[in-house]
Amino acid sequence: MPLEKRSAMKAVPAYARSRGYKLGQLLTITIALSSILGLIAAYLQMHIMPANAAVVTCNATDIALNRPAAASSVQNSASLASNVVDGNAETLWSSASNDPQWLLIDLGSVQKICRVVLSWGAAYGKAYQIQVSNDAKTWTSIYSMGSGNGSIETLDVSGSGRYIRMYGSKRGTQSGYSLYEFRVYVSTNSLGQKNAIQPPSSQKLIWSDDFNGLAGKTPDASKWSPDVSGSGWGNNQREYDTNNKNAYLDGQGSLVLEARKENPANYQCWYGPCQYTSARINTSGHFSFTYGRVEARIKVPYGQGLWPAFWILGNNVGSVGWPNSGEMDIMENLGREPNTIHGTVHGPNYSGSNGIGGPDKLPRGRFADAYHIYAVTWDSSRISFSVDGLSYFTVTKATIESHGKWVFDHPFFIILNVAVGGFWPGDPNSSTVFPQKMYVDYVRVYQ
């Protein structure tokens, strides 16, 4: 989110009807049983386990819902892999009639998986494995079935990965494989602790905000200040960033930055009366750091003209100006590029549209469909950008100095914002839906 104009181009990267139940009813019963198991675990914790012990249980939320899915084959254009994650118990995926066959789901980030529910169609798997992977290339089996009989199978598993798949090696019928639903549940700590990808053991958490608090409360004023302006920020952005009227806690552990098509207080922007309001907050004057790893778990908004960002800016910007202060854009997403995010560095002679960076692209789906962990790891010789623990762009000091001065050896502060319109993303159009919300689960800094 540079402080000057950007060009439009970015530099560099029927059958389960047993006993008269419909499939949807059986799924409901399965989920209810999962909830009962959770209650039993809670009882054990309260009455049997030590007071400070943590009971690990399975969350009741299907994290595979609406996630990107792919398969080795499909029988026809109506039997797509995405049918298993659409939440509709009447649509199904079916494969070609040979072995082996597989279906995978991209969970968006590395998850600790504890339960899988497979709702088979008439063509079921006799022998199959549940496998996980962090790169969709190297797979590890976390469950093996050799005598499957279809219907609904609830599998207790243990393993971690960003990707999960059913790998079928022996069909139960002469047809292929068919699945109505492929549900995935992850481990949660019964004491309410969050699961997260841990940094290297040599690093320690030095600052964080988990955004816990009552719904509607503004961000912690000891950590964040609002940037209030309708100036366009040098990028011709069209929103007015308010004094925390668009930034609030949702009461469920996330910060919300909300972009709206409104002007309730006759705010004035660089082009006249403002058409939109949004939020931009920063840690300047509260917290800054030199070197380490900063990460945030974010679900971005979507739509033409939306420009959410998570970035850090040199805290000497007031004295040396931009871009001499240096800037690292950890995550920028353009509404017109729903499956792409950008990581970029800016400094003298490599700023704006000439910034040094690269993109990361999802093979399917869009970043707005789920939370992702965006991070930058930075030291005196290199800067590396990652999504969900996987690095996608690294730049060295030597490379930067071939363009201009390295300006990354001083403290930087953190910024979160949702811009509306501007040179790079373009303005909203008739397809853009408002309001739009960016959810931030946490921000953490390690050194």
SVG drawing of the C-alpha trace seen along z (x, -y; Angstrom):
<svg xmlns="http://www.w3.org/2000/svg" viewBox="-38 -19 63 74">
<polyline fill="none" stroke="black" stroke-width="0.4" points="0.0,0.0 2.6,-2.6 2.2,-6.2 2.5,-7.4 0.6,-6.6 0.7,-3.2 0.2,-2.2 -2.4,0.4 0.5,3.0 2.3,4.6 6.0,5.2 7.5,8.8 5.5,12.7 -29.5,43.4 -27.8,44.9 -27.5,43.6 -31.2,43.8 -30.9,46.7 -33.7,47.3 -35.8,44.6 -33.5,41.7 -32.5,39.1 -28.8,38.3 -29.2,34.9 -30.8,36.4 -28.0,38.8 -25.5,36.0 -27.4,34.1 -27.3,37.1 -23.6,37.5 -22.9,33.9 -25.1,34.2 -23.1,37.2 -19.9,35.2 -21.3,32.5 -22.2,35.1 -18.6,36.4 -17.5,32.8 -19.8,32.5 -18.4,35.7 -14.9,34.4 -15.9,31.2 -17.4,33.2 -14.2,35.2 -12.2,32.1 -14.4,30.6 -14.7,33.7 -11.7,35.9 -8.8,34.0 -6.6,31.7 -7.7,28.1 -5.2,26.8 -5.2,29.8 -6.2,29.1 -8.5,31.6 -8.2,31.6 -11.5,32.1 -12.8,31.8 -14.4,28.6 -18.0,28.8 -17.3,26.7 -16.7,28.3 -13.6,26.4 -13.8,28.0 -17.1,26.2 -16.8,24.1 -13.0,24.8 -11.4,25.5 -11.6,29.2 -10.2,31.2 -10.3,34.8 -8.5,37.3 -11.6,37.6 -15.3,36.8 -18.0,38.9 -19.8,36.0 -20.1,32.2 -22.7,32.5 -20.6,34.6 -17.9,32.1 -15.4,32.4 -16.7,29.1 -20.0,30.9 -18.5,32.5 -17.8,29.2 -20.9,27.2 -23.0,28.0 -25.7,29.6 -26.3,33.2 -28.0,34.0 -25.2,33.2 -22.2,35.5 -18.9,36.1 -18.5,39.3 -15.4,40.6 -14.4,42.7 -14.9,46.5 -11.3,47.5 -8.7,47.5 -7.1,45.6 -9.1,42.4 -8.7,39.4 -10.4,36.3 -8.5,33.5 -9.5,30.4 -7.3,27.3 -8.0,26.2 -6.2,22.9 -3.6,23.3 -2.0,26.1 -4.6,27.6 -4.5,30.3 -7.2,32.7 -9.0,35.0 -12.1,36.2 -13.3,36.9 -16.8,37.7 -17.4,39.3 -20.9,39.5 -20.8,42.1 -23.0,42.5 -24.0,45.8 -20.5,46.2 -18.3,46.3 -14.7,47.0 -13.9,50.5 -10.2,49.7 -9.0,46.2 -6.7,43.9 -7.1,40.4 -3.9,38.6 -2.6,35.1 0.1,32.9 1.5,29.4 2.3,29.0 -0.2,31.4 2.8,33.4 4.1,35.4 1.3,37.3 1.2,38.9 -1.6,41.4 -3.4,40.7 -6.1,43.4 -6.5,46.7 -9.7,48.5 -9.7,52.0 -13.3,53.0 -15.5,50.0 -19.2,50.6 -20.4,47.1 -23.1,45.1 -21.7,42.5 -18.3,43.2 -17.0,41.2 -13.3,41.5 -11.2,40.4 -7.8,39.4 -4.7,37.6 -2.5,35.6 -1.7,32.1 -1.7,30.6 -3.0,27.9 -4.4,30.4 -6.4,33.5 -7.6,36.2 -9.4,39.5 -7.2,41.9 -9.3,44.8 -7.5,48.0 -10.4,50.5 -14.0,49.7 -16.9,51.3 -18.9,51.6 -18.3,51.9 -18.8,48.1 -16.3,45.5 -16.3,43.6 -19.1,41.2 -19.2,38.9 -22.0,36.6 -20.0,34.9 -16.4,34.8 -16.4,33.1 -13.2,32.2 -12.9,31.2 -9.9,29.9 -8.6,30.1 -9.4,27.3 -8.1,26.9 -11.0,27.1 -9.4,24.3 -10.0,22.0 -6.5,21.7 -6.0,21.0 -4.1,23.4 -1.4,21.7 1.7,22.5 4.5,22.1 7.7,20.1 11.1,21.5 11.9,22.5 14.7,19.8 12.1,17.1 9.9,15.7 6.6,13.9 7.3,10.3 4.0,8.6 0.5,9.7 -3.2,8.8 -5.8,11.6 -8.7,9.1 -10.6,10.7 -13.3,8.4 -16.9,7.4 -18.7,7.1 -18.6,3.5 -15.6,2.4 -13.0,0.4 -9.4,1.7 -7.2,1.5 -6.1,-2.1 -2.9,-1.1 -1.9,0.8 -3.6,-0.8 -4.4,-4.3 -6.7,-5.2 -5.4,-7.0 -8.2,-9.4 -8.2,-10.9 -10.0,-11.3 -6.8,-12.4 -6.5,-9.4 -3.1,-8.6 -1.4,-9.5 -3.1,-6.6 -6.4,-8.2 -8.2,-6.0 -11.9,-7.0 -12.7,-6.1 -12.7,-8.2 -10.9,-6.4 -12.8,-7.1 -11.9,-7.5 -12.6,-3.9 -16.3,-4.0 -15.4,-1.3 -13.0,0.7 -14.5,2.9 -14.3,6.3 -16.8,8.9 -17.0,10.5 -15.8,13.8 -12.0,13.1 -11.6,11.1 -11.1,7.5 -13.3,6.2 -12.3,3.5 -15.5,2.6 -15.8,0.7 -19.2,-0.9 -20.8,-2.8 -22.0,-5.7 -21.2,-9.2 -23.2,-9.7 -21.2,-12.8 -20.6,-14.6 -17.0,-13.6 -14.9,-15.4 -12.4,-13.6 -9.9,-14.8 -12.5,-14.6 -15.4,-16.2 -18.0,-14.6 -16.8,-11.1 -18.6,-8.1 -17.2,-5.4 -16.0,-5.0 -13.5,-2.4 -10.7,-1.9 -7.0,-2.2 -5.2,-1.6 -1.5,-1.4 0.8,-0.7 2.9,-3.9 3.8,-5.3 2.7,-2.1 4.9,0.6 7.7,1.0 10.4,3.6 13.6,4.3 13.9,7.8 11.9,10.9 8.7,12.3 5.3,10.6 2.2,12.5 -1.6,12.0 -4.4,14.5 -6.8,12.6 -9.9,13.2 -10.0,10.6 -13.0,9.0 -13.8,9.3 -15.1,7.3 -13.9,4.9 -12.2,1.9 -11.4,3.4 -7.8,3.2 -7.1,4.8 -3.6,4.7 -1.4,5.8 2.0,3.9 4.8,2.4 6.3,-1.1 9.6,-2.6 8.9,-4.6 11.2,-7.3 8.8,-8.2 8.0,-11.5 11.6,-12.7 13.0,-11.1 9.8,-10.7 8.6,-7.9 10.0,-5.8 13.3,-6.5 11.6,-5.1 11.2,-1.7 8.0,0.3 7.1,4.0 3.7,4.9 3.1,8.3 -0.3,8.8 -2.1,6.8 -5.1,8.2 -7.0,6.6 -10.7,7.3 -10.1,7.9 -7.6,10.6 -9.4,12.8 -6.9,15.7 -3.8,13.5 -1.9,11.7 1.2,9.6 4.3,9.2 6.5,6.2 9.3,4.0 9.6,0.3 12.6,-2.0 14.5,-4.7 14.6,-4.0 12.3,-1.0 8.9,-2.3 5.3,-2.4 4.9,-0.4 8.7,0.2 8.6,1.9 10.4,5.3 8.0,8.2 6.1,11.2 2.6,12.7 1.2,15.9 -1.7,17.5 -4.2,20.0 -4.7,22.9 -8.5,22.7 -10.9,20.5 -10.2,17.0 -8.4,15.7 -11.7,14.2 -13.1,17.7 -11.1,18.5 -8.6,17.2 -5.0,17.3 -1.8,16.6 0.2,13.9 3.8,13.2 7.1,11.6 10.4,12.8 13.1,10.2 16.7,9.8 19.8,7.8 20.3,9.6 17.0,10.8 13.2,10.4 10.9,13.4 7.1,13.4 4.9,16.4 1.3,17.6 0.2,20.3 3.7,21.1 5.0,21.5 7.4,18.9 6.6,17.6 9.0,14.7 12.4,13.8 14.6,10.8 18.2,10.4 20.0,7.2 22.3,7.7 19.3,7.7 17.8,4.7 21.1,2.8 21.3,3.4 18.2,1.2 18.8,-1.3 19.6,-1.7 18.7,1.0 16.6,-0.8 15.5,2.0 17.8,1.8 15.6,-0.3 12.2,0.1 9.0,0.6 5.4,0.3 2.3,2.3 -0.6,1.1 -4.0,2.8 -6.4,1.2 -9.1,1.7 -8.8,-0.8 -11.6,-1.4 -10.6,-2.4 -7.3,-3.9 -4.9,-3.8 -3.9,-0.1 -7.2,1.7 -9.5,-0.6 -12.8,-1.9 -15.8,0.1 -18.4,0.8 -22.0,2.1 -20.8,5.6 -19.2,4.5 -21.3,5.5 -21.1,3.3 -20.5,3.5 -17.3,5.5 -15.4,6.7 -11.8,7.8 -11.5,10.1 -8.3,10.2 -8.0,13.1 -4.6,12.0 -1.4,10.2 1.8,11.6 5.5,10.6 8.3,13.0 12.0,12.4"/>
</svg>
